[in-house]
Amino acid sequence: AIRHHADDDRTLAEQYAPTHAIALTAEGRLSQLLRGATSIEVNSLHKQGVLHPGPLLQIEATAPDGVIEAVAVPNHPFAIGVQWHPEWRYQHTEASTQLFGAFIHACHQFTREKRL
């Protein structure tokens, strides 16, 4: 089993360090945003998760133990939910940098389209 929650006896750097890999859904939105990646290492600091995604959610990534680590709304410009903390030292993690870059790009695109 994979520990998916924080160990308060550890330092923040230890708690937020990558703890396991996740498998990205082939051809999924997250995989596309991460330049075709099939797997990335993530920190895992959550106590809850999605057991059965609703009809509007698509599974984007899972942990080796089957826990859903990311979901997306397929027909939305940028509705992606992740179970890890990409903001922690994002500038040192390529996948986090790409994820935030894609989010910023989507925000700019939304603003441009809203002005039209």
N, C-alpha and C positions, 0 to 999 in steps of 0.2 A: 504494500500500500504506500501511496505517496502522501506525505504530509502537506496539506494545502493551507495550513494556517500558521500564523506567526508564533515563534517561540520567544516569549518575553524575556527569557533568561539570556538571550543573545543580543549582541549590539545591533543597531539599525543596519549597518553595512552587512552583517551576517544574515539578518532577517530578510533583507531585500536582495540578496545575491541570487542569481539563477539557481533553481533547485531541481528542475527537470525539463525535458524536452516536451514539446507538444507537436502533434501531427496536424498540419494544415490540410483542409479539404482540397483535393485536387480541383483545379479550375475555380476555386472559391474566390470570393471577393478579397478576402484577406491575403490569400496566396498571390493574387494578381497585384495587390498593392505592394507586396513584399518581393516583387520581381520574380515571381514563380517559385518562391521558397516552398519546400515541402515539410520542413521542420525547423523550429527555432527553440532556443533555450529561454525559459521565463522564470521569474520569481513567482511564488505562489503564496498569496496571503489573503485567502478568503475562507469564510466559514460556511457559506451558502453557495448553491449553484443551481443551474437549470437541469432538472431531471427530464422533463418532457417539453421541448420547445413548442410554443404556440404555432398556429398555422401560418403566421406571417414571418416567423423566424427560420433562418437557415443555419445549420451548424457549420461553423467555419474552422474549428480546431478542437481537438480532444487531447487529454493527457493519456499516458499509457494505461492508467487504471480506468479509463472510460469517462472520466469527468469532463464535461463540456467546458472548454476554456474560452471559446469565442463564438459569437453569433452575429448575424447580420440580417437586415431587412432588405431582401433582394431588389425591390423596386424603388428604394430610397437613394438619393444621391450620396449619402454618407451616414448610414446608421449601422454602426459596428459597436458591439459591446465585448469587452475583454475581461477576464477574471484575474489578470495579473496587473502589475503596476508598471506600465511602460514609462511613466514620468520619472521613475527613480533612475537617476544618472543616464537619462535618455541619450545624452550626447556621446556616451561610451558604448551604446548598443545600436548597431546598424538597423535592426528591425524596428526599434523604437523611433529612431530618427526618421526612417521611411514612413512609419505610421503617422507621426505628427506632421511630416511634410505633406502627406496625402490629405490629412485633415485640413491643414492651412490652405492647400490648393482648392479643396472643395468649398471652403469658406469664401475664398476670393471668387470662385466660379458662381456661387450663390449670389454674392453681392453684385457681380456683373449682370447676371440674368435678372435680378430684381430691378435694376435701373432701367432695363429695356422696356 
